[in-house]
Amino acid sequence: IRGEEWIPSAPKHQLLYQYFGWEMPELCHLPLLRNPDQSKLSKRKNPTSILYYRDQGFLPEALLNYLGRMGWSMPDEREQFDLAEMVSAFDIDRVSLGGPIFDVDKLTWLNGQWLKHSLSDEQYQQRLMEWMCSESFFVSVLPQLKSRIDVFSEAGQWLQPLWAKDVSLSEDTLGALGLEQDVLANVLQFLVWRFESCGSWNRQV
């Protein structure tokens, strides 16, 4: 089982198996995930790392559920199901030949269904606390936090941007740098290139 981009090379692979006298496996090509504009899913347009969605607070079950629906559907057409149900009902003949669209809004909705209907109050609390207050998170921010606060009640304002996972920028924020527009544009473009080249995000980088 492999992606559809391997279809053109399938005859070459078949010849190689014949030349070496190997038994040719049965090939199955699955459609590639695509952006809403039908282009191939790429990290340059949308986040493709599983770690990104974990950090954004998506449940593993919801992400697996959503990916399971990419190019395939349950016989009863229901949208929410767990891994065991998917394994039990999976049929390769139900795989669609069209390129499935990876829709973050749809994923967000499905994750909401899992949060609202599939977790008990105890499970909800545990998952939320694990996401917000993991030991590894506090270990990573503790040195910066200790140097900035005088009482624990001040910790919230320093931790909030880290919990939000996003940085809000505006013209007023950037205007405080006192740079000309063309210089600022070049600086921001350089930062984009620099961030894209980072394999690991930490204080040293």
N, C-alpha and C positions, 0 to 999 in steps of 0.2 A: 504494500500500500504506500503510495507516494503522491506527490503533487502533480498537477496537470502539466507543469513546465517540463516534465520528463517525457511527455508523450513523443515529441519529435525524435528523441534518441532511443526510443524503445526498439526499433529495428536493429540498430547497432548492437544493443545489448543482447538481442536474440541471436545475432550472428556470433558474438563472443561465446555465448553458452554452447552454440553448436560446434564451434572450433575446438573448445576445450572438452567437449563430450559430456557437458553437464546437463542435468535435467532442467529445462526452462521453467521457472516458477510462473504461476498465474499472476499477471500484473493487474493492479487496480489503481486508477488515477483519480484522485479527489480534486475537486475545484479549489482554487486558491481563495483566501479571504480577500475582500476588496473594500475600498473606501466607498462612501456614498456616491462619489463621482465616477465609480466603476474602475478607478485606478487600483493597481496592486497595493495591498496594505503595506505601508512603509512607516518606519519610525520617524521619518522626516515630516510626516503629515499628522500622524496620531501616535500616541504611546503604544508600543507593542510589547513592552516588558510586563510579565506577570507581577513582578515586584512593584511596578507603578500602581497597578490596580489594588494590590494588597495595601499599599501605603495610603491609597485614597479611601480605604474602608470598605471595599467590596468583599463579600463573603466568598471563600473558595468554592463552596457549593454552588453559589449563583453563577460564578464565572465558568465553572465546569458545565453547568446546566446550559448556559448561553452558547458556549463553544460547541456543545453537543447538538445544538439546533442549527448550526451552520452547515447548510447543505443536506440536512436530514431532519426528519420529523417523526414524532411518535405516531403509531397507527391511529390513535384516537385524537390526534392533532392538539393535545394539551401542551401548554408551553412550559409548565413547571414540573420538573421531575428530578429525582436524584440519580446517582451513578448506578445503583443496583437496578433501578427501573429501566435505565437506558440500556444497560448490558442485556437485560432480559428481553427487551423489545427490539434490539438492533437487528436490522436486516440491510445488507449491503445494497439490495435492489431498491431501497428507498432513498438512496443517496442521489441528490439532484445534480444534474450536469451543469447547471448555471452557477456563476460565481456568487456565493453568498455575500451579503453586505454586512460589514461589522459596524453596527450602529450603537454608539456609546449611550445614546438616550434610551434605546431599548434595553441595553444591558443594565442601566441604572434603574429602569422600571422593574425589571425582573429581580434585581437585587432587593428592591423595596418589597416585593412580594415575599421573598424569603424572610426578610426582617419582620414583616408584619404577621405572617401566617405560619412560619415554620420553626420559629424559636420560642421556647417558653420564656417567661420573665427572667428566670434564673440564667438560662442560656444567653439571653439578650444582654443581661448585665455583665456576664463573664466575657462575652465577645467584645463588648464596648470597652471594658476595662483593659482587656488585652491589647486592643488597638490604641487606646489613648495613653495607657500607663505601663507599657512593657518595660521590664527591667533594662533591656538593652538600650531603649530610648533614653531613659534617665541617666544611664551610665555615660552615654554619648554627650548629653547636654550639661551634665553636672558641673564640669569645670567652668563653662561660660556662665552658668546660672549663679554659682557661688560668688563670682567676681562682680555681679551686677545688682544683687538684691540685698536689702538689709533686714527685711521681714518676709515671712513666707507668703503673705498676702500679695506681695509684688510679683510673685512668680508667674501668675496668670498672664500678665501683659507681655512677659518675655516668651512664654511658651505658646501663646495663642497663634502666632504666625507659623510655628512649627507644626502645630496640630492642624492648621488650615491647609497645609501642604502647598499652598499657592502664595505667590508674592504679588500684591496689588501695586501696579505702577500707574502713575498719571502724569500729565504734562506738568502739573505743579511739583510733583516729586522730582522729576527729571530736571525741571527748570532751576531747582535749587543748586544744581551743579554748576550753573553759570557758563555752559558751553553753547557755542553756535550750533544751529540745527544740523548743518552738514557734518560738523565734528561729532556731534552726539550720535548721528545716524551711523557713522563709521565705528564709533566706540561700541554701540549696541550690536552691530553686525559682528565685530570682533568677538564680543562676549558670546554670541550665539555659536560661532565656530569653536571657541574655547570650551564651552560647555559640552558641545557635541563630541569633542575629543576626549572628554573625561570618562575613563572607565570606572572610576570609583569616586564618589562624592564624599569628601571628608574635609576636615579643617585644613590639612596640609595642602590639598589641591587648591 
